[in-house]
Amino acid sequence: MSRKLVYYVAVTVDHYIARADGSVDGFLMEGQHIGDYLDSLRDYDTVLMGKHTYEFGYQYGVQPGQPSPTYAHMMQYVFSQTMEAYQHEQLRVIREDPATFVRGLKAAEGKPIYLCGGGQLAGYLLNHGLVDEVILKVNPVAFGSGIPAFGKLEAGFALKLLNAKVYSSGVLFLHYAVG
């Protein structure tokens, strides 16, 4: 049995995960959707992210070389060719091909795997057919440009809506199966 890889990411209505400079001003950081998101993290035991997503956490108190407290119960993997190879039992920097590494993770026992970003890593894994579900936390804002949610896709992909939740703040949670 294969573990699911779930790309679970906050986006604008025009599907950017951040502005070009990496900022996310305009995303709603308070409200019921935040509690629901944090509660949902119990469903995962592993989190994947790219270097920029990991370093984005620095502005929220993450210390270089330390796991993110938000994902304290998860094994954390950061994909980077340039980051220091930190020595922490709960955080590993992965230099190997992300698709090869993720195939191994998916084949291992465990809960679903949380892909929290970024867009380039998500696009790469989608191009390799490794993402099973996509959950978009759509914020009621448009950036017009920025970092796309799906990086550089080689081809489009079909989605099947599994669930949707609308919050009074205007945030939408859209949960899809890929394929």
C-alpha positions as CSV (number, residue, x, y, z in Angstrom):
1,M,0.0,0.0,0.0
2,S,1.3,3.4,-1.0
3,R,1.2,6.4,1.2
4,K,-0.6,9.5,-0.3
5,L,1.3,12.6,-1.1
6,V,-0.9,15.7,-0.4
7,Y,0.1,19.1,-1.7
8,Y,-1.7,21.4,0.9
9,V,-1.0,25.0,0.2
10,A,-2.3,28.5,0.6
11,V,-3.0,30.3,-2.7
12,T,-4.5,33.5,-4.0
13,V,-7.5,33.3,-6.3
14,D,-5.1,33.7,-9.2
15,H,-3.1,30.7,-7.9
16,Y,0.1,32.3,-6.5
17,I,1.6,31.0,-3.2
18,A,3.5,34.2,-2.7
19,R,4.5,37.5,-4.3
20,A,7.7,37.5,-6.4
21,D,9.7,38.6,-3.3
22,G,8.3,35.7,-1.3
23,S,5.9,37.8,0.8
24,V,2.3,36.7,1.5
25,D,0.7,39.9,2.6
26,G,-3.0,39.7,1.8
27,F,-3.3,36.1,3.0
28,L,-5.6,35.9,6.0
29,M,-3.6,34.8,9.0
30,E,-6.5,34.6,11.5
31,G,-9.9,33.0,11.6
32,Q,-11.5,29.6,11.7
33,H,-9.6,28.3,8.7
34,I,-6.3,28.6,10.6
35,G,-7.6,26.4,13.4
36,D,-9.0,23.9,10.9
37,Y,-5.6,23.8,9.0
38,L,-3.6,23.3,12.2
39,D,-6.0,20.5,13.4
40,S,-5.6,18.8,10.0
41,L,-1.8,18.5,10.5
42,R,-2.5,15.6,12.8
43,D,-3.2,13.5,9.7
44,Y,0.4,13.6,8.6
45,D,3.7,12.2,10.0
46,T,6.0,13.6,7.3
47,V,6.4,17.0,5.7
48,L,8.3,18.0,2.6
49,M,9.4,21.4,1.5
50,G,11.8,23.3,-0.6
51,K,14.6,25.5,0.7
52,H,12.7,28.7,0.3
53,T,9.7,27.4,2.1
54,Y,11.8,26.2,5.0
55,E,13.7,29.6,5.1
56,F,10.3,31.4,5.0
57,G,9.7,30.1,8.5
58,Y,12.7,32.1,9.8
59,Q,10.5,35.2,10.0
60,Y,8.1,33.2,12.2
61,G,10.8,32.0,14.7
62,V,12.1,28.9,13.0
63,Q,15.9,28.7,13.7
64,P,18.2,27.5,11.0
65,G,18.9,23.8,11.4
66,Q,15.9,23.3,13.6
67,P,12.6,21.7,12.6
68,S,9.6,23.9,12.3
69,P,7.6,23.9,15.6
70,T,4.4,23.9,13.5
71,Y,5.3,20.4,12.3
72,A,6.8,19.3,15.6
73,H,5.2,15.8,15.4
74,M,6.5,15.2,11.8
75,M,9.7,14.2,10.2
76,Q,10.8,17.2,8.1
77,Y,12.6,16.9,4.8
78,V,13.9,20.0,3.0
79,F,15.0,19.6,-0.7
80,S,18.1,21.8,-1.5
81,Q,21.4,21.5,-3.2
82,T,22.9,24.5,-1.4
83,M,21.6,24.4,2.3
84,E,23.9,23.2,5.0
85,A,23.3,19.5,5.9
86,Y,22.0,20.2,9.4
87,Q,22.3,17.5,12.0
88,H,18.9,17.1,13.7
89,E,16.9,13.9,14.2
90,Q,13.7,15.4,13.0
91,L,15.1,17.5,10.0
92,R,17.0,16.3,7.0
93,V,18.2,18.2,4.0
94,I,17.8,16.1,0.9
95,R,20.2,16.6,-2.0
96,E,19.1,13.6,-4.1
97,D,16.4,13.8,-6.9
98,P,13.1,14.6,-5.2
99,A,11.1,12.2,-7.3
100,T,13.4,9.3,-6.4
101,F,13.3,10.2,-2.7
102,V,9.5,10.6,-2.6
103,R,9.0,7.3,-4.3
104,G,10.9,5.7,-1.4
105,L,8.8,7.6,1.2
106,K,5.6,6.7,-0.4
107,A,6.5,3.0,-0.4
108,A,7.3,3.1,3.4
109,E,4.7,2.6,6.1
110,G,3.2,5.7,7.6
111,K,0.5,8.3,7.4
112,P,0.0,10.5,4.3
113,I,2.8,12.9,3.4
114,Y,2.3,16.6,3.6
115,L,3.9,18.6,0.7
116,C,3.7,22.2,2.0
117,G,5.7,23.9,-0.8
118,G,6.9,25.4,-2.7
119,G,5.5,25.6,-6.1
120,Q,8.6,24.5,-8.0
121,L,8.9,21.3,-5.9
122,A,5.1,20.7,-6.3
123,G,5.3,21.1,-10.0
124,Y,8.3,18.7,-10.3
125,L,6.5,16.1,-8.2
126,L,3.3,16.5,-10.2
127,N,5.3,16.1,-13.5
128,H,6.5,12.8,-12.1
129,G,3.0,11.6,-11.2
130,L,3.7,11.5,-7.4
131,V,1.1,13.9,-6.0
132,D,-2.1,12.1,-5.1
133,E,-4.2,15.0,-3.7
134,V,-4.2,18.8,-3.8
135,I,-5.7,20.9,-1.0
136,L,-5.9,24.6,-1.9
137,K,-6.5,27.1,0.9
138,V,-7.8,29.9,-1.5
139,N,-7.4,33.4,0.1
140,P,-9.7,36.2,-1.1
141,V,-6.9,38.2,-2.8
142,A,-5.2,38.3,-6.2
143,F,-1.5,39.1,-6.6
144,G,-1.4,39.4,-10.4
145,S,2.1,37.9,-10.4
146,G,4.3,36.0,-8.1
147,I,5.3,32.4,-7.3
148,P,2.9,30.0,-9.0
149,A,1.3,27.2,-7.0
150,F,2.4,24.6,-9.5
151,G,5.8,25.7,-10.7
152,K,6.5,24.7,-14.3
153,L,4.1,21.9,-15.3
154,E,5.0,19.8,-18.4
155,A,1.3,19.1,-18.9
156,G,-1.9,19.9,-17.2
157,F,-3.6,17.4,-14.9
158,A,-7.2,16.6,-14.0
159,L,-8.6,17.1,-10.6
160,K,-11.7,15.5,-8.9
161,L,-13.3,17.6,-6.2
162,L,-13.4,15.6,-2.9
163,N,-14.6,18.3,-0.5
164,A,-15.0,22.0,-0.3
165,K,-15.5,24.3,2.7
166,V,-16.3,28.0,2.6
167,Y,-15.4,30.3,5.5
168,S,-17.2,33.5,6.4
169,S,-13.8,35.3,5.9
170,G,-14.0,34.4,2.2
171,V,-11.3,31.7,2.4
172,L,-12.1,28.4,0.6
173,F,-10.6,25.0,1.3
174,L,-10.8,22.9,-1.9
175,H,-9.7,19.3,-1.6
176,Y,-9.1,17.4,-4.9
177,A,-7.8,14.0,-6.0
178,V,-5.3,14.2,-8.8
179,G,-6.2,12.2,-11.9
